Amino acid sequence: MKRLSIVSLVLAIVGAGISGYLTYVHYNLDALVCAGGGCEIVQTSRYSEIMGIPVALMGLLMFLAVIALIVVRDRIEEYAYLANAGIMILLVSSLIYFGYLTYLEANVIHAWCQWCVATSIVAVILFLVEAFRMRDDFRDPDDIPEYA
Amino acid sequence: MSQRPPKKNRSGKNASRKKNRSQQPRARAQQQATGTPVTGSTSATSTASTTAKNAGSTSGARPSDRRQARREAAIKKEQQKKQLRLIIGGIAAAVVVAVVLILVNRPSNDGSNIDYGDLAMAPPPIAAAGATPDASPEAGESTSYQGAFLGDPNAPVTFTIYADYQCHFCKQFHEDSYPQIIDDFVRDGQVRIEFREFPALGEGDITSDGNESAQAAEAAICAGEQDKYLEYHDKLYANFGGVNQGTFSNDRLKKFAEELGLDTDAFNECLDSGRYQSAVVQSRDEGRALGISATPMFIIDNGNGEPNVVQQTSSGYDLLRRQIQTAVETAP
């Protein structure tokens, strides 16, 4: 596995770990470890769920899907481009939603959950690493010499 | 200069993998020639590019290698287009999904989604009496604070809620248990809910303008003057924003009234006058005397002379439902 893919994999595992913890504490608030009490407010706010599904669980599923796609990309060469596209789609959509959640924390809930912010930061770094890694995919093939 | 030995592969497998890769362009070229569709892959196309470059840079490259390199470049271009289309299309779809999720979960300015239907509502009597000096508890006849009511006045059980609008467990109760109590007990006339103020978390003196808990409670009673206590009450919870964060500053409280379509002049005058400060203090002090020590806490009274003071527990609605059910079943 290439170095950047390993970095992506590690970041996705970290993201899945934090999201998994947040999913667990969503149902077991007593297990929440948080400095300042903001996590509790965020975790019990109405924005912590979408149609009854915890947002943290969605984050966990997203990171797990990214992990699976990174593995697929490394193991099954013919599906690599599909896996790449899948990873970017997941990351872009989740970044939009993470941005929205951060906006809610700052302007609506008025409380900060460090774990949620950490997850957003991991997602942003993961996106940047993947974008950097993918630049090779879109290198102009015209730099290949033409022949008579 | 001594010649370095070739770098040893970490796993020992790379050599064979590289060998396999070097064979791929030829296989792809063959596939292309026979019209077989070629599935794209990043590393394969990189290899193609490398092959092409090698073919170009080597002055002695054979014409067949050059043709192969051109084919590989064309394949790579096609794959790039395919991958780009896939990513752009997918991201567009993902953006739509993300926007839909945001719309579903957007902040509501209209308060809660509780359907009060045709349930009987009554503002706090002090507010219903109008903003006259006589309506204040000091000057009035009533010696006991009464809050707003929801439900049948003849219901056998009264469920009194003592809450602070800045308390997030109160908000949690408001979102989780409260609508269920309405559905399970209030709609069929078994329970009537009374809302009492218990400002506990605000900073500073309870009568100061900077005490957001007390100001929010006063604002709700002011809205009661216009028969909008419950709407305002729901809006306060919908705009919950932590404790003492300025969420319930006077300016914001006035803005909520405006958003609810209240007569803002009357509401602002009411809030600025502080005429319900003493009512809020009275509500809190009476609650304390009855054993209210935290928020949210409730008094379930079925008229048997022994009101049950209960607290919201981590078990959520289930325990509360059983306690209310018992009160309903044992009502005299």
Interface residues (C-beta under 8 A of the other chain):
Chain A: L29 D30 G38 E40 I41 T44 S45 R46 Y47 I50 M51 R73 E77 E78 Y79 A80 Y81 L82 N84 A85 G86 M88 I89 L90 V92 S93 S94 I96 Y97 Y100 L104 V108 I109 H110 A111 D136 D137 F138 R139 P141 D142 I144 P145 E146 Y147
Chain B: T39 G40 S41 T42 S43 A44 T45 S46 S49 A52 K53 A55 G56 S57 R66 R67 A69 R70 A73 K76 K77 Q79 Q80 K82 Q83 L84 L86 I87 G90 I91 A93 A94 V95 V97 A98 V99 L101 I102 V104 N105 P107 H168 F169 K171 Q172 E175 N239 F240 G241 G242 Q245 G246 T247 S314
